[in-house]
Amino acid sequence: MVCKKYPHKLHSRRGQSLVEVALVLPIVVMIMLGVLDLGRAFFTLVALHDAADEGATYAAIRPYDVAGIQQRTVEASTRLVTFQAADVTVIYPPTVVAGAPITVTVDYAFTLYTPFIQGMLPDGELNLMGSATQPIITTR
């Protein structure tokens, strides 16, 4: 219904809606990007912990095979979260005997998509770490 008395009112409301969208849209996009980054970070943490657990399980059977532990850990990573063998660290107990804990850790530099948060971090990356500990089963 067009008001005959005030015909300009209809046009001013359209302009008001356009201004509201222009003001709110950047905030909504930043929130959506933040949620996306949070989900990606959680997925990456789970993938790092799974890969470290695979490496720790292998380390429990062959504790002296460092190259094999690193390779097994790298192979256990997903296609979305890739890292090098140099990012895998094996922490040995003081004495390597059956039942002693052996720990495998994986370090990963996570790059955020959100420009605002990325600017607050050094180098725009967030350092994530996954680790797992298993008791040594055999000492061969």
Long-range contacts (C-beta under 8 A, 24 or more apart in sequence): 30-114, 30-116, 33-113, 33-114, 34-114, 34-117, 36-113, 36-114, 37-112, 37-113, 37-114, 37-117, 40-110, 40-113, 41-110, 41-126, 41-128, 43-80, 43-81, 44-80, 44-81, 44-108, 44-110, 44-128, 45-128, 45-130, 47-77, 47-78, 47-80, 47-81, 47-130, 48-77, 48-81, 48-106, 48-108, 48-128, 48-129, 48-130, 49-130, 49-131, 49-132, 50-76, 50-130, 51-76, 51-77, 51-81, 51-83, 51-106, 51-130, 52-88, 52-104, 52-105, 52-106, 52-130, 52-131, 52-132, 53-104, 53-132, 53-134, 55-88, 55-90, 55-104, 55-106, 55-132, 56-102, 56-103, 56-104, 56-132, 56-133, 56-134, 57-132, 57-134, 59-90, 59-102, 59-104, 59-134, 59-136, 60-102, 60-134, 60-135, 60-136, 60-137, 61-137, 61-138, 62-138, 62-140, 63-92, 63-96, 63-102, 63-136, 63-139, 64-96, 64-139, 64-140, 66-90, 69-104, 73-104, 73-106, 81-108, 83-107, 83-108, 93-136, 96-136, 96-139, 97-136, 97-139, 98-135, 98-136, 98-137, 98-138, 98-139, 99-135, 99-136, 100-135, 100-136, 101-133, 101-134, 101-135, 101-136, 102-133, 102-134, 102-135, 102-136, 103-131, 103-132, 103-133, 104-131, 104-132, 104-133, 105-129, 105-130, 105-131, 106-130, 106-131
